[in-house]
């Protein structure tokens, strides 16, 4: 996305989504897409906003790119299709932490823990402070019985945010 105005809308939409303001995020991302309708990032985050607000019916294979379709399949427990679509999205945008993490979530939900850990680890090699990947990898390690490794992931979160209550609680449970 080369247009500065479109980038500003995209950035604002991502921030609003991060703040849990899905409807406002969708409006900003729609503005970005009105300027640059081929922006995979704007489509991805808009799809994520629809999924986050529970409006999966708005996300369809017809009008959204592969990454957004994957969230729909994932939300419907069609993990194999979600994984296939996330993999296709990664072929277009390799080493994209958000997509790697999303595919890791689908693998985790499917019970393919080793594959989930691989995706979370690659996401972290690109973005070492990616809290979602750290927490999710910790969860998978914990479920696999590797409590020391889980604690290590959650301690990494505390290095980023010493007040993260979820990481603190997870460490206590794992001990």
Secondary structure, DSSP 8 states (H G I E B T S, - for coil): ---HHHHHHHHHHHHHHHTT-HHHHHHHHHHHHHH-TT-HHHHHHHHHHHHHTT-GGG--TTTS-HHHHHHHHHHTT-HHHHHHHHHHHHHHSTT-HHHHHHHHHHHHHHT-HHHHHHHHHHHHHH-TT-HHHHHHHHHHHHHTT-HHHHHHHHHHHHHH-TT-HHHHHHHHHH-
